[in-house]
């Protein structure tokens, strides 16, 4: 493997957890996997460098994105966030997607304002609300301590899983890596993800030279700052998989793809005919990557979730609050589980491509925010809460500027440097659905 130089030290961001270490380790892992693919292509090693400060800044890349010098319109919903229930415990609700917001308001039978939501929640027990929300297809979690999560059936299930898994799911001949000037040159990736973790995976594969095609549909909600930031390096097409013609088009794209990444609620893509076994049948040699919130085993395996809800459920927010002597659960200074998971997904996908080249077969990567959270917690605690919270002016040395489909884009540069194949995005970020659903010539 290539040599890696890791520079810098904690604290990198204001937290009692090793956020900088998680950022540096996950970004370096992805860079190592890219370098190994380069070695398989060329027989040559290369050196890698990842600075912890640069990695931590990339873990907050959406904080610093600007279009024509201005922040992208925020999409945080006015009733999202923490509330105290009738039992005195906290719950966090996620309402940034309209269907989740409307569903919660219907469940609580209240008006669309925080005061009304708080009055309604005063009549609920925290875990009863969490369960009712999940049964209604909504997203909310009770705030738990580490001890409570460790005793919870889902916490126990997650503790028994590895950080991620890479499993052979079918036979196929080896697919050697052809000549190319970048580690992932000629590799085609279908990116059926949104929000942060999955899109960061696709963005990372693109920064090492893959052709990444985001597939979405007009009826699906999106968070615009994340679309702008995580669309760098990608093509973007629209296919409504509720329609037979769109499923046929995706099948045609799949037959020429190397990697299929999906991050929708568990089972959603499979119900359209694109589960891992179907993917391996349609395209022998495929690497499919499945992202979930809570893992593929345990009573919560089918639940929807977001980073903010997972860190609230698994004890991280309560522990951060205790370290800060705060009276309410305190979130991490970045969506660390999302970002780490995204880079680890890219690492695992590239590792599976290396196995495909040397061992043959079709491969399935499984990863979840909760599994990443278990690893992150075990990185230990630091004295980092007094660390300054870097603003835009503090990170200007890490920013690039250039054209995009939205205007003049200011965005965070990739944190890893590789001596022979410098990472870069060859395509600008564009609005969703800009391109035709086809691979580039």
C-alpha positions in Angstrom: 0.0 0.0 0.0 1.0 3.6 -0.4 2.6 5.6 2.4 0.4 8.0 4.3 1.5 11.1 6.2 -1.0 12.3 8.8 -0.4 15.8 10.1 -2.1 18.0 12.7 -3.6 17.3 16.1 -6.8 17.5 18.1 -8.7 19.5 18.8 -9.8 20.4 15.3 -13.4 21.4 16.1 -15.1 22.4 19.4 -16.2 19.0 20.7 -15.3 16.5 23.5 -15.2 13.8 20.8 -12.3 13.2 18.4 -14.1 14.7 15.4 -10.8 15.7 13.7 -9.4 12.2 14.1 -12.6 10.7 12.6 -12.3 13.1 9.7 -8.7 12.5 9.0 -8.9 8.7 9.3 -12.0 8.3 7.0 -10.6 10.7 4.4 -7.2 9.0 4.5 -8.9 5.6 4.2 -10.6 6.6 1.0 -7.4 8.1 -0.4 -5.6 4.9 0.4 -8.2 2.8 -1.5 -7.8 5.2 -4.5 -4.1 4.8 -4.4 -4.4 1.0 -4.3 -6.5 1.1 -7.5 -3.8 3.3 -9.0 -1.2 0.7 -8.1 -3.3 -2.1 -9.6 -3.6 0.0 -12.8 0.0 1.0 -13.1 2.2 -0.9 -10.6 3.2 2.4 -9.1 2.8 3.5 -5.5 2.2 7.1 -4.5 2.4 9.1 -1.3 -0.7 10.5 0.5 -1.0 13.3 2.9 -4.0 14.3 5.0 -3.9 17.2 7.5 -6.4 17.0 10.4 -7.4 20.6 10.2 -8.1 20.3 6.4 -10.1 17.1 7.0 -12.2 18.7 9.8 -13.0 21.6 7.5 -14.1 19.2 4.8 -16.4 17.5 7.3 -18.2 20.8 7.5 -18.0 21.6 3.8 -21.7 22.6 3.5 -21.1 25.3 6.2 -18.8 27.2 3.9 -20.4 26.8 0.4 -21.3 30.1 -1.2 -22.8 31.0 -4.6 -21.9 34.4 -6.0 -20.5 35.2 -2.6 -23.7 34.5 -0.7 -24.9 31.5 1.4 -27.2 29.1 -0.3 -30.8 29.4 1.0 -31.1 27.3 4.2 -33.7 24.6 4.3 -33.9 23.9 8.0 -37.6 23.7 9.0 -38.9 26.0 11.7 -40.3 23.2 13.9 -37.3 20.8 13.5 -35.2 20.2 16.6 -35.4 19.4 20.3 -38.5 19.3 22.5 -39.2 18.2 26.0 -42.0 15.6 26.3 -44.5 15.1 29.2 -42.1 12.7 31.0 -39.4 15.4 31.2 -37.1 13.8 28.6 -36.1 15.2 25.3 -37.0 14.2 21.8 -35.5 15.4 18.5 -37.8 15.6 15.5 -36.6 16.0 11.8 -39.1 17.9 9.6 -36.9 19.3 6.9 -38.8 17.2 4.3 -42.4 18.3 3.8 -43.9 14.9 4.1 -42.1 14.3 7.4 -43.3 17.7 8.7 -46.9 17.2 7.6 -46.9 13.7 9.0 -45.7 14.9 12.4 -48.3 17.7 12.5 -51.0 15.2 11.7 -49.7 12.8 14.4 -49.6 15.5 17.0 -52.8 17.2 15.8 -51.2 20.6 16.2 -50.4 23.8 14.2 -47.3 24.5 12.3 -45.3 26.5 15.0 -42.9 25.5 17.7 -45.2 26.5 20.6 -48.0 24.4 19.3 -45.7 21.4 18.8 -44.4 21.8 22.3 -47.9 21.9 23.8 -48.8 18.7 21.9 -45.6 16.9 23.0 -46.3 17.7 26.7 -49.0 15.0 26.4 -46.6 12.4 25.2 -44.1 10.0 26.7 -40.8 10.3 24.9 -40.4 6.7 23.7 -44.0 6.4 22.9 -43.7 9.4 20.5 -40.5 7.9 19.0 -42.3 4.6 18.4 -45.5 6.2 17.0 -43.4 8.4 14.7 -41.5 5.4 13.3 -44.7 3.4 12.8 -46.1 6.4 10.8 -42.9 6.5 8.6 -41.7 9.7 10.4 -38.4 10.5 11.9 -37.9 11.3 15.6 -35.7 9.9 18.4 -35.6 10.0 22.2 -32.4 11.5 23.7 -30.5 8.7 25.4 -27.4 8.2 27.4 -24.7 5.8 26.3 -25.9 3.3 29.0 -29.4 3.5 27.7 -28.4 3.0 24.1 -26.1 0.1 25.1 -29.1 -1.6 26.8 -31.4 -0.9 23.9 -32.0 -3.8 21.5 -30.9 -1.7 18.5 -27.8 -0.5 20.4 -26.9 -4.2 21.1 -27.5 -5.1 17.5 -25.2 -2.4 16.2 -22.5 -3.2 18.8 -22.4 -6.7 17.2 -21.7 -5.4 13.7 -18.4 -4.4 12.1 -17.8 -0.8 11.0 -19.0 -1.9 7.5 -19.1 -5.1 5.6 -18.0 -6.2 2.1 -19.6 -9.4 0.9 -19.5 -11.4 -2.3 -23.0 -11.8 -3.6 -22.5 -13.4 -7.0 -20.1 -14.8 -9.6 -18.6 -12.8 -12.4 -15.3 -12.8 -14.2 -12.5 -10.6 -13.0 -12.7 -7.0 -14.3 -9.1 -5.7 -14.6 -8.6 -2.0 -14.4 -7.7 -0.6 -17.8 -5.2 2.1 -18.5 -6.2 5.6 -17.3 -4.7 8.7 -15.9 -6.7 8.7 -12.6 -7.4 5.9 -10.0 -11.1 5.6 -11.0 -10.8 6.6 -14.7 -13.5 4.8 -16.6 -15.4 3.6 -13.5 -19.1 4.4 -13.7 -21.1 5.1 -10.6 -24.9 5.3 -10.2 -25.6 7.5 -7.2 -29.1 7.1 -5.8 -28.6 9.0 -2.6 -29.4 12.4 -1.1 -28.6 14.6 1.9 -25.0 14.0 3.1 -23.5 10.5 3.6 -24.4 8.9 0.2 -23.7 12.1 -1.8 -20.3 12.5 0.0 -19.5 8.9 -1.1 -20.3 9.8 -4.8 -18.4 13.1 -4.5 -15.3 11.3 -3.2 -15.4 8.7 -6.0 -15.7 11.6 -8.5 -12.7 13.4 -7.0 -10.6 10.4 -7.9 -11.9 10.3 -11.5 -15.1 8.2 -11.6 -18.0 9.2 -13.8 -20.7 9.6 -11.2 -24.3 10.0 -12.3 -26.8 11.2 -9.7 -30.3 9.8 -10.3 -33.2 11.6 -8.6 -36.8 12.6 -9.5 -38.6 15.9 -9.5 -41.1 14.8 -6.8 -38.4 13.9 -4.3 -37.4 16.7 -1.8 -33.9 18.0 -1.6 -31.9 20.3 0.6 -30.3 22.9 -1.7 -27.1 23.7 0.2 -26.3 20.0 0.1 -27.2 19.6 -3.5 -24.8 22.5 -4.4 -21.9 21.2 -2.2 -22.2 17.5 -2.8 -22.9 17.7 -6.6 -19.3 18.6 -7.4 -17.9 16.2 -10.0 -21.2 14.6 -10.9 -23.7 14.4 -13.7 -27.3 14.6 -12.6 -30.3 13.0 -14.2 -34.0 12.6 -13.3 -35.8 9.3 -13.4 -39.1 8.6 -11.6 -38.8 4.9 -10.7 -42.6 4.7 -10.2 -42.7 4.6 -14.0 -41.9 1.5 -16.0 -40.0 3.4 -18.6 -37.8 5.0 -16.0 -37.0 1.6 -14.5 -36.1 0.3 -17.9 -33.8 3.3 -18.4 -32.1 2.7 -15.1 -31.6 -1.0 -16.0 -29.9 0.1 -19.2 -27.6 2.4 -17.2 -26.9 -0.3 -14.7 -25.7 -2.8 -17.4 -22.9 -0.4 -18.1 -22.2 0.6 -14.5 -19.5 -0.5 -12.0 -20.9 0.8 -8.8 -24.5 1.3 -7.6 -24.9 3.4 -4.4 -28.3 3.7 -2.7 -29.3 5.5 0.4 -33.1 5.7 0.5 -35.1 4.1 3.3 -34.4 0.4 3.7 -36.1 -1.6 1.0 -37.3 1.4 -1.1 -35.0 0.9 -4.1 -35.3 -2.9 -3.8 -39.1 -2.6 -4.2 -38.5 -1.1 -7.6 -36.5 -4.2 -8.6 -33.0 -2.9 -7.8 -32.1 -4.9 -4.6 -28.5 -6.3 -4.4 -29.3 -9.7 -5.8 -31.3 -8.2 -8.7 -28.3 -5.8 -9.4 -25.9 -8.7 -9.5 -28.2 -10.6 -11.8 -28.7 -7.7 -14.2 -25.0 -6.6 -14.1 -22.6 -9.4 -13.0 -19.6 -7.8 -11.4 -21.5 -4.9 -9.9 -20.4 -3.3 -6.6 -23.5 -2.3 -4.8 -23.4 -0.1 -1.7 -26.3 0.0 0.7 -26.6 2.8 3.3 -29.0 2.8 6.2 -29.5 4.7 9.4 -29.4 2.0 12.0 -27.9 -1.1 10.3 -29.4 -4.1 8.6 -30.1 -6.1 11.8 -32.1 -5.3 14.9 -35.6 -4.0 15.5 -34.8 -0.6 13.9 -33.2 -2.0 10.8 -36.1 -0.7 8.7 -36.3 2.7 10.2 -35.6 6.0 8.4 -33.1 8.2 10.0 -30.7 11.2 9.8 -27.3 11.9 11.4 -28.9 14.4 13.9 -31.3 11.7 15.0 -28.8 8.9 15.3 -26.4 11.0 17.5 -29.4 11.9 19.6 -30.5 8.3 20.1 -27.0 6.7 20.6 -25.8 8.9 23.5 -23.5 11.3 21.7 -25.6 14.4 22.3 -26.2 13.7 26.0 -22.5 13.0 26.5 -21.5 16.2 24.7 -23.9 18.1 26.8 -22.4 16.7 30.0 -18.9 17.6 28.9 -20.1 21.2 28.2 -22.2 21.4 31.4 -25.2 22.2 29.1 -28.8 21.8 30.3 -30.0 20.4 26.9 -28.6 17.7 24.6 -25.8 19.2 22.6 -25.2 18.1 19.0 -21.7 17.6 17.5 -20.2 20.6 15.7 -20.7 18.9 12.4 -22.8 16.0 11.0 -19.8 13.8 11.7 -21.6 10.5 11.3 -22.8 11.5 7.9 -19.4 12.6 6.6 -17.4 9.8 8.1 -19.9 7.3 6.7 -19.7 8.9 3.2 -15.9 8.6 3.1 -16.0 5.0 4.5 -18.6 4.1 1.8 -16.2 5.4 -0.8 -13.3 3.4 0.8 -15.4 0.2 0.9 -16.6 0.7 -2.7 -13.1 1.1 -4.0 -11.9 -1.9 -1.9 -14.7 -3.9 -3.5 -13.5 -2.8 -7.0 -10.0 -4.0 -6.1 -11.5 -7.4 -5.1 -13.5 -7.5 -8.4 -10.3 -6.9 -10.3 -8.2 -9.5 -8.5 -10.7 -12.0 -7.2 -13.8 -11.6 -9.6 -17.4 -11.6 -8.4 -20.2 -9.1 -7.6 -20.0 -7.4 -4.2 -22.2 -5.8 -1.6 -21.1 -3.1 0.8 -23.3 -2.4 3.8 -22.8 0.6 6.1 -24.9 2.6 8.4 -24.8 5.8 10.4 -25.3 3.9 13.6 -22.3 1.6 12.9 -20.2 4.7 12.2 -21.5 6.2 15.4 -20.3 3.1 17.4 -16.8 3.4 15.9 -16.8 7.2 16.4 -17.6 6.9 20.1 -14.8 4.4 20.6 -12.2 6.9 19.3 -12.4 8.3 22.8 -12.8 11.8 24.3 -10.7 14.9 24.2 -10.4 18.3 25.8 -11.8 20.1 22.8 -14.8 22.2 23.8 -12.6 25.4 24.1 -11.5 25.0 20.5 -12.6 28.0 18.3 -15.4 27.2 15.9 -13.9 28.1 12.5 -15.9 30.6 10.5 -15.6 31.4 6.8 -12.7 33.8 7.2 -10.8 31.1 9.2 -10.9 28.6 6.4 -10.2 30.7 3.3 -7.0 28.9 2.6 -9.0 25.7 2.1 -11.5 27.2 -0.4 -11.6 27.1 -4.2 -13.7 29.2 -6.5 -15.1 28.4 -9.9 -18.1 28.3 -12.2 -21.1 26.0 -11.5 -24.6 25.5 -12.6 -25.8 27.8 -9.8 -23.4 30.7 -10.2 -19.8 31.4 -9.0 -19.2 28.6 -6.5 -17.0 28.9 -3.4 -16.4 25.5 -1.9 -14.0 23.5 0.3 -11.1 21.7 -1.4 -10.6 18.0 -0.8 -8.4 17.3 2.2 -6.3 14.5 0.8 -3.3 15.0 -1.5 -1.9 12.3 -3.7 1.5 12.7 -5.3 0.8 11.2 -8.7 -3.0 11.7 -9.1 -4.0 15.0 -7.4 -7.7 14.8 -6.5 -10.0 17.2 -8.3 -13.5 17.5 -9.6 -13.6 17.6 -13.4 -17.3 18.6 -13.5 -19.0 21.5 -11.9 -22.0 21.2 -9.5 -25.3 21.5 -11.4 -29.0 21.6 -10.5 -30.7 18.2 -10.1 -31.9 16.7 -13.4 -29.6 18.8 -15.6 -28.4 15.9 -17.7 -29.9 13.2 -19.8 -29.9 9.8 -18.1 -27.0 8.4 -20.1 -23.3 7.8 -19.7 -20.8 10.2 -21.2 -19.1 9.0 -24.4 
